[in-house]
Structures are given as structure tokens and as C-alpha cells.
């Protein structure tokens, strides 16, 4: 349960970073301050729910896009978030394309780096004990 909570926190923060970088870089990508938290929650939930579905559909029908599942999921997550919230507005085709790439890229980087920063103490304790696996209960 602790691991699920930790992964959820990392995913939420990573998505927040990706969305903020896109907001900072792209003039057609607007996140309103009052809707920011709601945008992050809806976007993360959409990606969480849609990723397995999109993967299954792509594997079954269009094997060529299997490698781009994360990008497709990011795009669909942004699309769903713009439909369900008033806090995210994306205008222009190029903004949609670049926003998908930026949110995906910075989300991936954050997912790789955040655990090292957030859980630094736990990782140090695990390394110090010489035990790479958590204790069995």
C-alpha cells in the first residue's frame, strides 16, 4: 500500500512538472491557477485509466504504434482533461503536438529523477543494509 501511494505521488508530481513546463514553453497552453490541481488530478487519472486500454487496443489493432503508447496516452489524457475541466486550454494544432511531447518528456524525466530525490533517505537506508529487497511480512 505504501508503494502504491509513493508511486501515485511520484506520478502526480511528474505530471505537474510536465504540465508546468508545457505551460511555460507554449503560449497556446494555458492552465488557470484555480484549476491547476484539478487539471493534474484529472490528467493523471485519465492517463492511469486509459494507458492499459490504449495499449490493449493498439496491440490488437495497430501494432505499429505500440512503441508510442505513452505519447498517445499523454495526448488522450490532455484531450480528456480539456473536456472535463475549465482549467486547461490548448489552442492550435502545433501546440497540441508540442504539448504532448513536452508533457510526456518532462513527465518521463521526473518519474526517473523524483524517486531519487523524494525517497533519498529510504534508498540510502536500503543500500546501507545491503538488502535490495524489502523485508517479507
ZADO-1210 file (C-alpha; in nm, 4 decimals, padded with zeros to 6 digits):
<atoms>
<atom x="00.0000" y="00.0000" z="00.0000" code="UNK" pos="1"/>
<atom x="00.2852" y="00.2374" z="00.0832" code="UNK" pos="2"/>
<atom x="00.4427" y="00.1621" z="-00.2530" code="UNK" pos="3"/>
<atom x="00.1167" y="00.2432" z="-00.4355" code="UNK" pos="4"/>
<atom x="00.0890" y="00.5745" z="-00.2509" code="UNK" pos="5"/>
<atom x="00.4528" y="00.6558" z="-00.3285" code="UNK" pos="6"/>
<atom x="00.4071" y="00.5742" z="-00.6976" code="UNK" pos="7"/>
<atom x="00.0899" y="00.7838" z="-00.7094" code="UNK" pos="8"/>
<atom x="00.2671" y="01.0822" z="-00.5512" code="UNK" pos="9"/>
<atom x="00.5567" y="01.0498" z="-00.7961" code="UNK" pos="10"/>
<atom x="00.3162" y="01.0259" z="-01.0907" code="UNK" pos="11"/>
<atom x="00.1164" y="01.3313" z="-00.9748" code="UNK" pos="12"/>
<atom x="00.4305" y="01.5409" z="-00.9238" code="UNK" pos="13"/>
<atom x="00.5812" y="01.4226" z="-01.2537" code="UNK" pos="14"/>
<atom x="00.2642" y="01.5147" z="-01.4417" code="UNK" pos="15"/>
<atom x="00.2552" y="01.8524" z="-01.2657" code="UNK" pos="16"/>
<atom x="00.6126" y="01.9183" z="-01.3793" code="UNK" pos="17"/>
<atom x="00.5349" y="01.8168" z="-01.7369" code="UNK" pos="18"/>
<atom x="00.2231" y="02.0340" z="-01.7467" code="UNK" pos="19"/>
<atom x="00.4031" y="02.3335" z="-01.5937" code="UNK" pos="20"/>
<atom x="00.6908" y="02.3094" z="-01.8430" code="UNK" pos="21"/>
<atom x="00.4405" y="02.2964" z="-02.1307" code="UNK" pos="22"/>
<atom x="00.2607" y="02.5998" z="-01.9825" code="UNK" pos="23"/>
<atom x="00.5905" y="02.7835" z="-01.9553" code="UNK" pos="24"/>
<atom x="00.7098" y="02.6984" z="-02.3087" code="UNK" pos="25"/>
<atom x="00.3894" y="02.7185" z="-02.5126" code="UNK" pos="26"/>
<atom x="00.1778" y="03.0339" z="-02.5383" code="UNK" pos="27"/>
<atom x="-00.1235" y="02.8309" z="-02.6557" code="UNK" pos="28"/>
<atom x="-00.1106" y="02.6038" z="-02.3489" code="UNK" pos="29"/>
<atom x="-00.2973" y="02.7702" z="-02.0628" code="UNK" pos="30"/>
<atom x="-00.3574" y="02.6313" z="-01.7149" code="UNK" pos="31"/>
<atom x="-00.5613" y="02.8580" z="-01.4908" code="UNK" pos="32"/>
<atom x="-00.4355" y="02.8868" z="-01.1323" code="UNK" pos="33"/>
<atom x="-00.7705" y="02.7944" z="-00.9729" code="UNK" pos="34"/>
<atom x="-00.7961" y="02.4820" z="-01.1881" code="UNK" pos="35"/>
<atom x="-00.4325" y="02.3699" z="-01.1614" code="UNK" pos="36"/>
<atom x="-00.4792" y="02.0947" z="-00.9009" code="UNK" pos="37"/>
<atom x="-00.7939" y="01.9677" z="-01.0697" code="UNK" pos="38"/>
<atom x="-00.6091" y="01.9574" z="-01.4054" code="UNK" pos="39"/>
<atom x="-00.3286" y="01.7490" z="-01.2520" code="UNK" pos="40"/>
<atom x="-00.5694" y="01.5046" z="-01.0869" code="UNK" pos="41"/>
<atom x="-00.7871" y="01.4612" z="-01.3976" code="UNK" pos="42"/>
<atom x="-00.4858" y="01.4292" z="-01.6300" code="UNK" pos="43"/>
<atom x="-00.3182" y="01.1716" z="-01.4041" code="UNK" pos="44"/>
<atom x="-00.6413" y="00.9745" z="-01.3632" code="UNK" pos="45"/>
<atom x="-00.7059" y="00.9825" z="-01.7384" code="UNK" pos="46"/>
<atom x="-00.3568" y="00.8511" z="-01.8123" code="UNK" pos="47"/>
<atom x="-00.3873" y="00.5856" z="-01.5431" code="UNK" pos="48"/>
<atom x="-00.7229" y="00.4636" z="-01.6752" code="UNK" pos="49"/>
<atom x="-00.6514" y="00.4995" z="-02.0472" code="UNK" pos="50"/>
<atom x="-00.2974" y="00.3577" z="-02.0672" code="UNK" pos="51"/>
<atom x="-00.3944" y="-00.0110" z="-02.0379" code="UNK" pos="52"/>
<atom x="-00.6916" y="00.0369" z="-02.2711" code="UNK" pos="53"/>
<atom x="-00.4887" y="00.2160" z="-02.5387" code="UNK" pos="54"/>
<atom x="-00.2111" y="-00.0419" z="-02.5088" code="UNK" pos="55"/>
<atom x="-00.4557" y="-00.3292" z="-02.5487" code="UNK" pos="56"/>
<atom x="-00.6279" y="-00.1685" z="-02.8474" code="UNK" pos="57"/>
<atom x="-00.3010" y="-00.0794" z="-03.0185" code="UNK" pos="58"/>
<atom x="-00.1575" y="-00.4247" z="-02.9643" code="UNK" pos="59"/>
<atom x="-00.4715" y="-00.5817" z="-03.1050" code="UNK" pos="60"/>
<atom x="-00.5372" y="-00.3499" z="-03.3992" code="UNK" pos="61"/>
<atom x="-00.2348" y="-00.1325" z="-03.4768" code="UNK" pos="62"/>
<atom x="00.0896" y="-00.2947" z="-03.3661" code="UNK" pos="63"/>
<atom x="00.2920" y="-00.0194" z="-03.5313" code="UNK" pos="64"/>
<atom x="00.2006" y="00.2327" z="-03.2587" code="UNK" pos="65"/>
<atom x="00.2729" y="00.0026" z="-02.9648" code="UNK" pos="66"/>
<atom x="00.6010" y="00.1862" z="-02.9009" code="UNK" pos="67"/>
<atom x="00.4258" y="00.5229" z="-02.8931" code="UNK" pos="68"/>
<atom x="00.1648" y="00.4252" z="-02.6355" code="UNK" pos="69"/>
<atom x="00.2927" y="00.6761" z="-02.3796" code="UNK" pos="70"/>
<atom x="00.2662" y="00.9595" z="-02.6324" code="UNK" pos="71"/>
<atom x="-00.0828" y="00.8541" z="-02.7402" code="UNK" pos="72"/>
<atom x="-00.1864" y="00.8216" z="-02.3755" code="UNK" pos="73"/>
<atom x="-00.0447" y="01.1668" z="-02.2991" code="UNK" pos="74"/>
<atom x="-00.2336" y="01.3180" z="-02.5935" code="UNK" pos="75"/>
<atom x="-00.5612" y="01.1489" z="-02.4975" code="UNK" pos="76"/>
<atom x="-00.5044" y="01.2471" z="-02.1327" code="UNK" pos="77"/>
<atom x="-00.4657" y="01.6114" z="-02.2366" code="UNK" pos="78"/>
<atom x="-00.7751" y="01.5840" z="-02.4560" code="UNK" pos="79"/>
<atom x="-00.9870" y="01.4343" z="-02.1768" code="UNK" pos="80"/>
<atom x="-00.8562" y="01.6934" z="-01.9300" code="UNK" pos="81"/>
<atom x="-00.9541" y="01.9817" z="-02.1603" code="UNK" pos="82"/>
<atom x="-01.3012" y="01.8300" z="-02.1967" code="UNK" pos="83"/>
<atom x="-01.3581" y="01.7674" z="-01.8249" code="UNK" pos="84"/>
<atom x="-01.2048" y="02.0810" z="-01.6742" code="UNK" pos="85"/>
<atom x="-01.2072" y="02.4523" z="-01.7380" code="UNK" pos="86"/>
<atom x="-00.8527" y="02.4775" z="-01.6037" code="UNK" pos="87"/>
<atom x="-00.6689" y="02.3648" z="-01.9186" code="UNK" pos="88"/>
<atom x="-00.6989" y="02.5269" z="-02.2604" code="UNK" pos="89"/>
<atom x="-00.4840" y="02.4200" z="-02.5564" code="UNK" pos="90"/>
<atom x="-00.5149" y="02.6126" z="-02.8830" code="UNK" pos="91"/>
<atom x="-00.3606" y="02.5330" z="-03.2190" code="UNK" pos="92"/>
<atom x="-00.2511" y="02.2079" z="-03.3810" code="UNK" pos="93"/>
<atom x="00.1203" y="02.2705" z="-03.3257" code="UNK" pos="94"/>
<atom x="00.0565" y="02.3466" z="-02.9585" code="UNK" pos="95"/>
<atom x="-00.1242" y="02.0128" z="-02.9209" code="UNK" pos="96"/>
<atom x="00.1658" y="01.8248" z="-03.0827" code="UNK" pos="97"/>
<atom x="00.4425" y="02.0051" z="-02.8940" code="UNK" pos="98"/>
<atom x="00.2484" y="01.9973" z="-02.5655" code="UNK" pos="99"/>
<atom x="00.2083" y="01.6204" z="-02.5953" code="UNK" pos="100"/>
<atom x="00.5832" y="01.5803" z="-02.6498" code="UNK" pos="101"/>
<atom x="00.6811" y="01.8244" z="-02.3729" code="UNK" pos="102"/>
<atom x="00.4415" y="01.6845" z="-02.1112" code="UNK" pos="103"/>
<atom x="00.5486" y="01.3288" z="-02.1975" code="UNK" pos="104"/>
<atom x="00.9242" y="01.4047" z="-02.1986" code="UNK" pos="105"/>
<atom x="00.9337" y="01.6023" z="-01.8749" code="UNK" pos="106"/>
<atom x="00.6987" y="01.3522" z="-01.7129" code="UNK" pos="107"/>
<atom x="00.9393" y="01.0691" z="-01.8007" code="UNK" pos="108"/>
<atom x="01.2395" y="01.2633" z="-01.6719" code="UNK" pos="109"/>
<atom x="01.0553" y="01.3483" z="-01.3500" code="UNK" pos="110"/>
<atom x="00.9453" y="00.9868" z="-01.2948" code="UNK" pos="111"/>
<atom x="01.3091" y="00.8795" z="-01.3231" code="UNK" pos="112"/>
<atom x="01.4556" y="01.1552" z="-01.1029" code="UNK" pos="113"/>
<atom x="01.1848" y="01.2169" z="-00.8400" code="UNK" pos="114"/>
<atom x="01.2171" y="00.8837" z="-00.6579" code="UNK" pos="115"/>
<atom x="01.5875" y="00.9539" z="-00.6098" code="UNK" pos="116"/>
<atom x="01.5069" y="01.2930" z="-00.4573" code="UNK" pos="117"/>
<atom x="01.1860" y="01.2216" z="-00.2665" code="UNK" pos="118"/>
<atom x="01.2823" y="00.8803" z="-00.1339" code="UNK" pos="119"/>
<atom x="01.6544" y="00.9514" z="-00.0899" code="UNK" pos="120"/>
<atom x="01.6524" y="00.8563" z="00.2785" code="UNK" pos="121"/>
<atom x="01.4712" y="00.5269" z="00.2194" code="UNK" pos="122"/>
<atom x="01.7056" y="00.4388" z="-00.0670" code="UNK" pos="123"/>
<atom x="02.0095" y="00.5202" z="00.1481" code="UNK" pos="124"/>
<atom x="01.8790" y="00.3010" z="00.4308" code="UNK" pos="125"/>
<atom x="01.8134" y="00.0154" z="00.1902" code="UNK" pos="126"/>
<atom x="02.1619" y="00.0490" z="00.0387" code="UNK" pos="127"/>
<atom x="02.3193" y="00.0655" z="00.3844" code="UNK" pos="128"/>
<atom x="02.1524" y="-00.2550" z="00.4949" code="UNK" pos="129"/>
<atom x="02.2862" y="-00.4407" z="00.1920" code="UNK" pos="130"/>
<atom x="01.9370" y="-00.5715" z="00.1285" code="UNK" pos="131"/>
<atom x="01.7942" y="-00.4925" z="-00.2122" code="UNK" pos="132"/>
<atom x="01.4556" y="-00.6471" z="-00.1371" code="UNK" pos="133"/>
<atom x="01.2040" y="-00.5209" z="00.1171" code="UNK" pos="134"/>
<atom x="01.1571" y="-00.7434" z="00.4234" code="UNK" pos="135"/>
<atom x="00.8911" y="-01.0126" z="00.3995" code="UNK" pos="136"/>
<atom x="00.5942" y="-00.9732" z="00.6334" code="UNK" pos="137"/>
</atoms>
